[in-house]
Amino acid sequence: MDASIIDPIDRILDAAETGMSLIQNREILHFTYIPDVIHHRDMEQKQVAQSLLPILKQSRPSNLLVYGKPGTGKTLVVRKVLAKIQKKVELSNFPIRLLYANSKQETTLYGLLVSFGRQLDLTDRDLPSTGLAISEVFKRLLGAINKNRLNAIFVIDEIDYLAQLVSKTGKDILYQLTRSNELLVRGSLTLVGISNNLSFKENLDPRVISSLGEEEIVFTNYTVEQIHKILGERAEQAFVKGAVGEAALNLCAAMAGREHGDARRAIDLLRVAGEIAEREQKNEVTEQQVRDASQKIEENKEVTALKTYPLHEKLVILAVMRSAGSSTGEIYTSYKNLCTGVRQDHLTPRRITQILSEIEMSGIISSRIIHQGTHGRTKKHRLTISADTVKKTFQDDLVLEDVL
């Protein structure tokens, strides 16, 4: 074997060892990182702290709703306030339990409640991961709170997604949660909802609205200047000195500022741009790496979402792609043809309608109602991503190769 031929993996690893490492602390660029100082959110931190203050005085706080566009610091502030409260009560005899779940990540009502159950120390034997009625899962959660006399704060991030699940399934766990204190003999339960959608309450039961929104706090969008300051501090802490150019920071802030003042997107852009610069063995992050990072983030988000879908959901997405802007009925016909092509039994029209709604919630397709005068209304669906992205992502699925 020719000694002059260097294995490509060795080349990458050698370059990583000898090349310049621009990022010295990646944790600071992760969305879960809670900085010592949260800039431009003093008022919101005070409001959240004051809302939850009663629990330090050994009484139940009001349920709280926190609103704001993505990346406006809602989760960051709530988690920081909760961490401070937890630290204050560690030495007290007042049993407080702070629990957190993201309803979009859990994807099912059952999974969300089980997540809370695990944080209440309920094992799989106490609370199986599947198989129980929702009402029984809820009963066991309250049983754990009652038994241990806990004063629990349930934080539900992206609660607007949960509200959509409730409206689609008809299982209103939000109503049950807001009424839980009526069923508790000992202990209490406070609900903190974090929402990206200010109008999500429109789909809720009026009885839930009155009890869920006992207190409400709205987070305004960050300005480009505020995002620039946040980025500058993160860059200073996370990167080696001088590794991030001012032009790169300006572009990150401007790109994120265009998207509703999204600081989280700005930090993601900076992190990915830094990783690209490291791979390219650059000694500085420039505007070009920021642009490349923006393209990569968008592609990764779409591809990751597409890859997670089971076969029939993929077939529905292909049906929407083939009959762009068509009605549910036309998409169903296209879907049945695709099922024939891959030798699969087709699902019912009702189930396909449900699947379309579920995919719409992920943002991969969009739907709108078209009024047709005397012919009534129909719903039209179309892809929000390119057909090429769908084909490229699905081409690794051997079952679909005959219909792509």
N, C-alpha and C positions, 0 to 999 in steps of 0.2 A: 504494500500500500504506500502511495506517495506521501512522504512526511510533510510535503508542502501544502497538502489539502487539509484544511482545518474544518472540523465538524461545525456546522452552523450553530448548534446548541452551545458548544464550547465558546464560539465567538461571542455569542450574546452574554454568556455568563462571565467571560473574561472582561468584556467591556463594562459590565455592571460593577465588577470588582475594581477595575482601574479607572473607570470614568467618574465624572462628577455626579454626586448625589445632590440634587437640588432640594428635595423635600427631607427635612430632618425630623419632622413630627407629623405623621399623616393623620393621627387622631384628631388634630385640631381642624382638619378639613373635612371631617365626617359630620353628617347631620345630627348625630346623637351627642356631639360634644357640647357641653354647657360651659360657656366662658365665665370667668369671675365677674365680668361686667357685661351686661347686655345693653348695648348702646341704643339710644332713641326709644326706649321702652320703659322709662321710669314710671310714668303715670299708669301704664297697664300693669306693671308689677305691683304697684301699690293697690290697685283695684282688685287684682286676683288675691293678694295677701289679705286684704280687708274682708273680702267675701268669705274666705276660708278661716278667718281668725277665730270664730266661735269654737272651733274644735280644740283650740288651745285652752279654752275656758271650760272645756268638758261639756259642750253642748253641740247639737247638730247644726252645721252650716246650711244655708239655703242651697238648693240645686243651682248650678251655674252653667250658663252657655257662653262660650267664647267664640266670636266670629272673626273672620278676616280671610283675605285671599291667601293662596299658598305662599309660603316663604315670608310671611310677615311677623314671624316670631311667636306665634300662639303657643305651639307645643313647647318651645324652648322656655318661655316664661312660666307656663303652668308647671312644667317638670322642675324648674329651679325653685319655685315657691314650695312645691310639695317636698323637695329634698330638704329645704330649710326647716319646714314644719317637722319632718321626720327626725331631723337632728335635735330639734328642741324637745321632742317628747320621748327620746330614747331612754332617758333616765326617770321618766314619770311612770306612775302606776296606771295611767289612763290608756287602755289598749286601743291604739290607732293602727289601721291597716290601709295603706295607700296602694291602689291597684291600677294598672294601666293596660289598655288594649287598643289596637288600631282596627276599626271595623272593616276597613278595606283590605287589610292584610289577612284577617281571619276568614273573610269571604262568606261564612255562613253564620247564622244566628247561634247555632249549636256550638260551633267552634269558638265564638266570642265568649259565650257563657262558660265554656270549659276552661278557657284561658284565665278568666277570673277565678274559677274554682281552683286551678293549680296554684294561683297566688294566695289562695286561702288555705293552702296545704292539703287540699283534697286530692287523694291519690286516684289512680285509675280504678281501683277497687271501690272507692267511695263515689267516684263520678266517672263512669266509662266515657271514653272519647267518642263513642257512637252508641246508638240503640235506645236511648231514653226519649220520652216525650219532653218537649221544651218546658212544659209546666213542672215536670218532675226535676229537671236540671235546676230550674229556678228555686224550687222548694229546697233542694239540697244546699244551694248557695246560702239561702236565708238561714237554714239549719246550722251551718257552720258559723255564721255571724252571731246567731242567737246563743249557741253553745259556748262560744268563747267571749261573749259580751263585747264583741268588736264594734268599734266606730269606724266604719269603712267608707272610703271615698273611691268610687268607681270613676276613673277617667276614661272616656270613650273618645278617641281621636277619630277624625273624619266621620263624625256621627251622622252627617248628611247621607253617607253611603249606607249606613245602618237604616236610616229612615226609608230609603228606597227599597231595601230588602224587606222591611216591615210591610210596606205598601204592596209589594209583589207576593209575599207569602201569606199575608193576613194574620201573622203571628206577632202581635204587638208587645214585644218584650219591653219596649220603652214605657208603655202604660204600666206594666207589671213592676218595672224598676222604680218608677216615680211613686207608686203606691206601696212600696215594700215596707215603709216604716209603720204602716197600719198593721202589718203582720208580725212585726218584730216585738217580742216581749222585752228582750234585753239587747243593747247595742243599737246601732243606727246605720243607715246607708244614705250617702250623699252622692249625687250624680253630677259630674263635670263633663259637659259635652264640648268638643272642639270641632268647629265646622268651617269648611271653606266656602260655604254657600249661605248667604244671608237670607235667602228665601226658602230654605229647606223646610221650615215649619209649616209651609202652606199645605204639605201633604200629610200632616200629622192630625191625629184625633184632637179635637178642641180640648178634651180633658187632659191630654198630655201637655199641650202647649202651656196651660196655666200653671201646672206644677213643675214642668221641666225648666221653663224660663223664669224662675223666681228672681234671678239676677242675671244680667246680660252685660257683656263687655265686648266692644267692637275694636279690633286692631286695624288701624289705617295702613295704607301702603307705604313702604319705604320710598323715599325720593332717591334719585340717582346719586346725589351727593352723600346721603346717609349710607347707601350700599357701598360707595367708594370708601368711606371711613371704616366700615365693618371689614371689608376686604383687605384694606391696608393693614389693619391690626392682625388679622388672621395670617396674612402673608408674612408679616414680620416675625410671628411666632412659629409658623410652620416651615418656612423656607430658610435656606442659608442666606446670609446677608447679601443683598444686591441681586438676588436670583430672579426677582419679578420686576420687570420694567414698568414704568409709570404708564406707558401706552397700553400695556396688557391689562393693567388694573382698570384703566379708563374704559377699555372695550368690554371687559367683564361686567362692569357696573352699568354701562349703557345697554348692553344686551339684556341684562336682567331687569333693568329699569323699564324697558319696553314691555316686559311681561308682568305687569301689575306690581312692580317693585318687589320682585321675588329674590330675597337675599340667599335663600337656599340654592337656587339655581346658580347664582353668581359664585357661591363657594364651590359648588360642583364643577363649574366651568374652570375655575382656578385650579382645582385639584387635578382634573383630567388634563388640562393644558400643561401642568407641571410634569405629569407622568409621560406625556408625549415628548416634552422637551428632554426628559431624562433618557428616553429610549433613543432619541435622535442625537444623544450626546452633546446637547447644547449647554452652554453655561448660563443661559438666561431664558426666561419665558417671554416670548414676544407676542404681538398681535396675531401672527400666523398660527401659532399653537392654540390660541384662544378660539380662532375660527375653526380649526380642525377639531378641537374639543367639542364645540357646539354641534357640529355635524355628527360626530361620533355618539354623543349623548342621545340625540334624537333617533339615530338608527338603532342603537342598543335598546332603547326603551320600546320601540315598536317590535323589534325582532324577539326580544324576551317575552313580551306579551303574547305574540303569535305562537311561539313555541310551546307555551304552557297549555294550549287548548287541546281537549280530546278530539278524536277523529270527527265526530258529527258537527262539532263547533267549527272545525276547520272546513268541512264541506259547506256549511252555511256561509262562511266568509267567502269561499270560492264562488258560491252561488250569487252572493251580493256583487262580487267583482264582475261576474259574467253578465249580470243583468243590472248594471249600474243605474241608479235612480228609479228602480222598478218597485212595484207594490209587493206586499207580503205574499200574495198569491202567486205572482210571477216568480218570485224568489223560491217559493216552495216547489214549483214545477222544475226549475233549474236544479234545485237540491236533489229532487228525486232522480233526475237524469244522472247526476253525479254519483248517487248511491248505486245506480245500475252499473255505471262505469267502473266502480271499485268493488262491485259484488257485495254490497252491504244492504241489509234491510233498512228501509227508511223509517224515520220517526213520524209521529202524528203531526198534523198542521198546528195543533195547539202547542205541542212541545217546541216546534220550530219558532213559533211566535214568542215563546218564553226565552228561547236561546237568543233570538234577535235582540230582545230587551236587555238580556244579560251582557251581550257583547257591546251593545250601545253604551252601557254604563262604564265600560272600560275605555271608551273613546275611539275604538278602532272603526266603528261605523257611526254614522249620524242618521237620524230619522226625522221626518217632518210630516205633519198632517196636511194633505191637499184637499181642499173643498172642491167638489165637482158638481155644484148646483143641485139639480134634482136627483143626481145619481149618488148623493151622499158624500161621505168622506173616505179617503183612502190614505194609507201610510206608505210613504216612499223612503227607501233606504239607499245609502251610498257609502263607499269606503272613504275614510278620512286619510288613508295612507296610499302610497302608490301601489299599483298592481305588480310592478316589478319587485317591490319589497316582499309582497305576499308570496309570489312565485319562488323567489330566491330562498325564502325561509322554509317553505313547504317542500322544496325539492329533495330534502334529505329524508322525507317520509316516504318509505317504499310503497306504502299502500296508495299514495296519491300520484305516483309517477305516471300512470296511464291517463290521468285527467288534467294534468298541468300543461 
